[in-house]
């Protein structure tokens, strides 16, 4: 009983400190209170959702350094996590919060096209997470439209570029890694075409190194585009708007997999009848 009273008192004090701090001194002051009372309020908790306010600040990064980080991080958190880590780990040092509170390792689930299901390549997903948080979502108005454009351009660039474009200074595999063009942003298509052309199996060290290099290539391109955006010089290249073009969200190369069996969206069927 006595222990329950102590716990209740601690929880009440925790809430009081957070709420009173928010009203009286703002996020900066709350963080200071938090650091002075580590047993009661964590810094992230005290900031009170500051990480949810975005877009986030960005300073220009070195694409080569970023790609090297992504290559090595792939062997720890795989494709999506590697791209995110390559950018956010540097911004943690250069900017601080909110990057320090961002759970980079939580995005390891993007591996293998999201939990191994071979959907969108994790490096594409990671790049979109980064550009979205830094620039903003496409639905936020014209000022944030470039956020969508950076992500969309990445998908388009990934699909139409012979990858990997980046070669690490100290590769973990000495075997030559051939380049292939996926014509798709999807993991299973990209990896499948490379496996067919190279002859290496999914579990081979060569395939793993290929994906590490692809993630590094994406990270390099991402920072090049973010730097251009920061300088006000980013020019969107991708004009693919599937909703307007075909009436449903989709990619450009449906025929490659679906052939003549591409399903028509309900709206398109209605328009045809009219």
N, C-alpha and C positions, 0 to 999 in steps of 0.2 A: 504494500500500500504506500509506504513511504517512498519507495523507488518510483512509483507511478506519479506521485506528486512532484518529485524532482524533475522527471521527464517532461511533465506538463509545464512546469515552470520554465524549463529550458526552451521548449517549443514556443511558449508565449513570448519569451524574451527575444527569441529569434525573429518572430513575426513583427514585434514592436520595433526592433532595430531596423529591419528592412523597410517597413512602411514609413516609419518616422523619418528615416534617412532620405527616402525618395522625396518626401514633401519638403524637407528642410534644406538639404544640401546638394541634391542631384546625384547623378551616377558617379562622378569623380569623388565626391565626398563619401558616398556609400562605400566605394572601393577602399578608401582610406580607413573607414571604420572597420571594414571586413578584415583588413590586414592586421588591425590591432586586436581583433577578437577572433583568432583562427579557430577557437573551439566552438564558436557559435554560428558564424556566418562565413561562407566561402566567398572568394572574390567574384567568381562567376555568378553565384547566386545573388550577391549584393548588387551587381551591375543591373540586375532586374530586366533581363531580356534585351540588353544592348546589341547582342549578336543578331537579333531579329530585325534590326533597322538596317536597311540596305538600299542602294548599292554601297559597297565598301570601298575604302580608299585604296588607290593603287599607285605604286611607283615603278618605274621602268626596270626591267630585269634583263640580264644577259641570256639570250636564247641558247647559246652553246652550253653555258653552265647549267641552265635549266634542263636541257636535254640530257646531260650527263647525270644529273640527279634523278631524273625520271628513269633512265636506263637501270641504274642501280636499285632504285626503289621498287622497280617491277619485281625483283627477286624477294621483296619483303611484303608488299601489299598489292602486287599485280597491276594490271593495266589502268583501271580507273583511279585507284588509290595512288598510283605512281604519278599520274598527270597532276592530280590535285596536290599531292605532297611536293612535287617539284616547284610549284608556284607558291603555295601557301606557307611552306616551311621557310622560304626566303622572306616572305612578307611578314612572318612572325618576327623576324629579326629586324626588318627595316621599318615596319609600321607598328607592330605590337598587336593590340586588340583591334578588331574582333578575331583576328586570325589565330591568336594564341588559344582561344577557347573553342576553335573549330575542331571537331573530332575527325581528323583526317583518316585515321585507321578504320573508322566505322564504315568507310566506303570500299572496303575490301570485297564486299559482296558483288561489286561490278565485274569481278573476274569471270572470264569465260562467257562474256555476253550476258552478264547478270546471273549469278548463282549457277554458272555452268550451262545455261540454257541457250547460249549462242544467239541471243537477240542482238541489239545494237552493241557494237564493240565498246568495251569499257573505257577505252581511251577517248572515244567520242563523247561518251556520257560524262566522263571526268572533265573534259574540256568545256562542256556546256555548263556543268556545275560552276566552274571557275568563272567563265565569262558572264554567267547570269548573276552571280553574287557581286561581281565587280562593276558590271555595266547596268544590269537590270533586265527584267523580262520583256519579251516582245509585246506583252499586253499592257505595258505601263505607259504607253504614249510614244510620240515621235522621238523624244529625247533618248528613249531607251531602245529604240528600234535596232540600233547597232548591236545591242546585246544579243538580240536574236540573230542578227546578221553574222556576227563572229561565230556563233554556234552553228548556224546554218552553213556558213562558208566552210567550217571545219568538216561537216558531214560531206559536203560536195567535194572538197579537196581530198579527203580521205578516200572517197569512192573513185576518183579519177586520177589518182597519183600512183605511180609505181613505188610501192613501199617495201621495206623501210628506206627512207632518204638519209637517215642519220647513222653514222658509224661511230661507235664509242672509242675513246682513246685506248682503253684497256678492255677489249671484249672478253667475256667469260668463255666464249666459244670461238675457236680459231677457224672453224670451217666457214667457207664462203657462204654468205646468206644471200640468196637470190632475191630479186625484187619482182613483185607481181601486182597487177592492178585488179582490185576487187570488183569495181563497178557497183559497189554496194557498201553501205555503212555497217552492215551486219557482220557480227563475229564469225558465224559459221560459214558464211560465203567467203569472207576474207581469208580466214584460216584454211578453209577447204581448198580454195584455189591454190594457195601457196603450197599446201601439202601435196597436191596433185602434181604441181610443177617441179617441186624440189625432191619429192620421193621420201621425205622424212615423215615419221609418224607423229601423232598428236603428243605423245609422252616423251618424244625425243628432246635431248638438250638443244638441238638446233632449232626446233620449233619454238621452244621456250625463249631462246635468245632472239629469235625473229620477232616475237611479240614484244619483248623488252625493247627492241630497237624501234618497233612501230610506235610504242608508247612514247619513246623519246622523240621520235619524229613529230608526233602530234604535239607534244609539249613545246618543242622548238617553234612550230608554226603558230601555236597559240600565243606565245609570248611576242613573236614578231607582230602579230595582229593587235595584241593588247598595247604594245608600244606605239604602234601606228595610231591606234585609237586615242591614246594618251596625248599624242602630238596633234590630234585633230586631222590626221591624214589617212585614216582607215577608209577604204573604199569597198563597199560590199560587192562581191562578185557573183554570189549565188542568187539566181532569180527564181528558183523553183518554189512555186506556191501550190502545192497539191490540192488544197481545198478549193482554190479557184480554177485550177486546171482540170482536175478529174473528179471533183466533188466529194473527195474523202481524203483523210490523211494517208499518205503513202510515199513511196520513193519512186525514182524515175525509171527504174529498170524492171518493172513488173514482168515483162515478157520473158525475161531470162529464166525465171522459175515457173511462172504460171502458164506460159504459152498462150493458147487461145482461151484458156479457162479463167481469165481475170474476172473476178466478180464485179459487177457494176453496182455502185451505191444506189440505195433506194431513190434518192433525189434524181439521179441521172436517168433511172428507168422511167420516172414520172415525166421528166422533161422529154424523153424520147416519145412517150405516148401522146404528149401534147403536139 
